[in-house]
Amino acid sequence: MTEKMGESNLWAKETETDFFIKSLEVASPEQLFYITKDKEYYAYWPKNYKGAKTTLQSRNAFIGAYTEKWSQEILSKIAKELNAYAVRNIVCEELELTKGSPADVAICKTDSVVQKPQDILAIFEVKMSIVWNWELLKNNSKFTLKCLGDFKTHQGNPGLLRSDSMLKAIGKSITVRISSLESAKIPIIVLGNTPIAKGYYPKVDNLKNYGIIQGFWSLNPAPLDNNGENVKATKGKGFLRFDSYSDFKNPLLTLLKEDMMFFAGMKSKNELGKFIEIANKQDTYEKKAEKFLNFMRERNDK
């Protein structure tokens, strides 16, 4: 990457120009841009475009690889503070993370692609895409990029604004979470570069409250050019937008250092009351929690 990880080097317009410049070294403009009948090249169809339209799928692989690598680099600096590594495409059989469906990025105690659950400190699903609209202008053999506006000026739904991206992230996270008890201590975070649709506000808060996903986090401080409506956080903080590197780093380090545990079950109030009464006889809060969780696991295993 050309950018250094500093206070303001989260996702920005410069990140997207970097993506296109690097991608044009190995891909044709036709693989990265929509083309009008007048041979104009757009990252997205503009809102006022009325001509024939095609669907562009070829860019997905390029932006997917770029955003995963970008996320890995920004997470590597944080991982080092824990003597850990940010690793792409990790495989962990116990958590149903396979070669066909690996974790996009994870912070791990080792730098191996094949991991054991006890060595995984956090799992990140990356759901990022091009946010602004861009026109590719060709001048002889050289290309230049012109920004045409933010995501409200084009017809696409980028990143976490796409319902299918949200549902894929939720589905993958649930699969990992319920795959094994060994996933219970591993935070799962979805990284994006856009806001989320209002219809998902209560859903992401519930997912965080239930402990399935620890957050949908946007690393794009200013996705709208006119400082328009741009949610900073949902009520339950299931979605958070970070405005600087330190704004992102500090809560992530706090999360990674917490000794948390996911638990779930459907018990009668009578049974839960018994668990609480017995667990409450322990000397410390930690021992009370361990006793209660052991009861829940023992009953779930039967």
Beta strands, then each sheet from edge to edge (+ up, - down):
strand 1: 34-35
strand 2: 41-42
strand 3: 85-90
strand 4: 103-108
strand 5: 120-127
strand 6: 133-139
strand 7: 142-149
strand 8: 188-192
strand 9: 215-218
strand 10: 239-241
sheet 1: 1+ 2- 6+ 7-
sheet 2: 3+ 4- 5+ 8+ 9+ 10+
end
